[in-house]
Every structure is written in C-alpha cells, then in structure tokens.
Amino acid sequence: MVNEQSRLQDLEEYHIMDTPPEKELNDLAEIASALCDTPISLISLLDNKRQWFKAVKGLTVKETPIKDAFCRFALHNADEVLVVEDSLLDDRFRENLLVIGDPNIRFYAGAPLKTPNGNVLGTLCIIDRKPRFMSKNQKKALKLLASRVMDFLTTRKIMIQQAHKIEFNRKRLKKLTDQVPGIIFQFEMTPQKEMSFSFVSKGVEQMNSGLNTNEILKNPSVLFNSIYEQDLSLVENSILKSYSNMSLWETEFRVVLSSNSKPLWYKGTAKPESQKNGNVIWYGIIQDISYQKEYEKTIEQISFDISHVLRKPICTMLGLTTLIENEEINEELLKKYSKYIRVVSDELDNFTKTLNETYAKKKKRAYSKSQIN
C-alpha cells in the first residue's frame, strides 16, 4: 500500500521537480536505452498531478498527466521492474492515450526510483513502439542504473540541504556580527603585498556612515582612506610586521569621519593565519577606544592638578608643622597658626569641589560615549 502523503513529502524534499537537465542523469538514461536497444528512455518523477521527465531520450514532451503514466503502476512495488511487453494485450494500458496516440507505446519497462525511506519517486524507464521481450540481465542492469540515479538524487539532496544550512548559518552569523560593537573582519595579504577583505561586518558603517561593506570588499583602500593621515603609515607598517613575524596584529590609530570632525581613536586586534599559497589571513576586530583615551587624558590631568595645584597648600601645611614643632605655642601663636590652617583648609576644600565638578562631567561624558559605542 502506497502512503501517498509520505511519498509526496519525500519527493518535495529532493527539490528536483522542474529543474534543468543534468548531464549525469542524461547519461544514465542514454546507457539504459543503449543496453536495452530502445529508442526512448526516461527518468520520470511523479507528483500528485503529472509525471515529469528529468531526463529524456527520444521524446519532445517534458511531462504528461499522471492518469496516463505507466510509471504510476510501479509505485506499488518498489523492488521490482515493471515490464509491459505489449500494451495492447494489457487491460491497464490498451486504452491509454499514450498507446493509441503519440508516442504509441507498445513496450515499457520501469525500474522504481526508491528512496531510503522506501518511497518510490518515479522510474528509470525504457520504451519502444513495438512489442518486445526483456531478459533477466536487462532487468538487472536497469535496476542497477535506477540505483545509480537514486544515488545521484540523494547526493544532490544532501548537497542542497547542506547549502541551505550554510546559508541559514551565514544569515544568522551576519545578524550576530551586525550587533557586535566595532568591526569584525577577515583580511588577507598575498606575498606580493596585495590586500583584500573577504568579510567586514556592518559595524564599519557605524564607524563612518560614508563607508559601505560592499565597497570595502571590492576595494580595501576605501577603508584605509578613512584612517587619519598621520597614522596611516603606522597601520600599514604594523600589518607588514605581523605578516613577516606571524605575530598578533595590535595597533591603535585614529579615524577621520569628516573633514570638520575630530578624529576618533580605534584599536585593531587580529590573529594571523598562514595559508598554503603563501597568503596570510587575519581574523580580528576593530573597536572604538575614544572614551578610553578620554579617561586616560582625564587621569593625566588629575595627576597634574594634584602635583601642581595641591603643592602650595601642602607646602604651607608642612611649613606650619615645622614651626609648631620648633616653637613653644602660646595663645597668640595658636591664633596666628589657626588662621594659616584655615587658609590651607579653604584652599583644599575649594580644590576638592572644583575637582569633583570638573571630572564628574568628564566622566559622565566619557561613559555616555562608551554606551553609544
């Protein structure tokens, strides 16, 4: 009993219907015709409405209604070759339009195309316009050829499935890389120092709205042209050094977004991998470190202020300490020193307030940039 729903689902998963001819299958149909000395041979596949010919020898039509298909009778016996020696003597076919009209089928033999699930998708069949006998060896050969057809179709199916998986993973990876802060890239250099990008994430467009991933893939100089002129040689030399030593590429450089904007700081890190052809491929990431640079600048300024602004009150306090240690303290001196201590305290208090206000703003601004990037 044929499970038609399962069979049609199996057929659908092969993605074979209405596809262009393929030489391998055409050759198998030719071999079947030559072995059995018939003018017509077909690789016929059946859906719920028609039989469609993937490979055709000796006919000009590409399909026929399923009600006229000899092959539909082969669906019921997946392991045997269906042989009709004379269609006019067979009640199933004598009134068939393909018998009484073109192509005037008298002889038919079809070996089932059986899937690993046990479903029959169609047949590899041979046809003649006159009655004939089919030997046991010819049946065996036709079955073997049908098996080769299924091997090809199954391999083709697996390749299509793998291609779909690869495409699915590619799209998923792209969605992930598009969300990663910074630029993920794959960069390649030949022994002749020819450079190219084989992958650049969408983050490059966030770095500079004037950049486009497709343009960079075609012409890597588009990305290099956005590097601050004074840093360009630094970047190029660092790449050449990494190429020569196969060492980690790691460098900081500035990028110009527009002629009127302040350059932003970026850090690139990538691991090189040598190829058999002498090329080197880097897999890496470029990240905006402008906010880190601003932190560093802020810390340097704080260090400067501490060492210079605080010098006066601290020196005053040290001087008072020396006087207090070397003199006898009376009420008059105590009042005098108290005034000096108050002055030092006010200077320190004013400095502390100014420091808090100034660097709290800088810290907030730098933090906001880090969240954006």
ABEGO torsion letter per residue (X at the ends): XBBAAAAAAAAAAAGABGBBBBAAAAAAAAAAAAAAGBABBBBBBBBAABBBBABBBGBABABBBAAABAAAAAAABAABBBBBABAAABAAAAABAAAABOAGBABBBBBBBBBAAGBBAEBBBBBBABBBBBBAAAAAAAAAAAAAAAAAAAAAAAAAAAAAAAAAAAAAAAAAAAABBEBBBBBBBBAAGBBBBABBBAAAAAABAABBAAAAAABAAAAAAABBAAAAAAAAAAAAAAAAAGBBBBBBBBBBABAABBBBBBBBBBBBBBBAAGBBBBBBBBBBAAAAAAAAAAAAAAAAAAAAAAAAAAAAAAAAAAAAAABBBBAAAAAAAAAAAAAAAAAAAAAAAAAAAAAAAAAAAAAAAAAAX
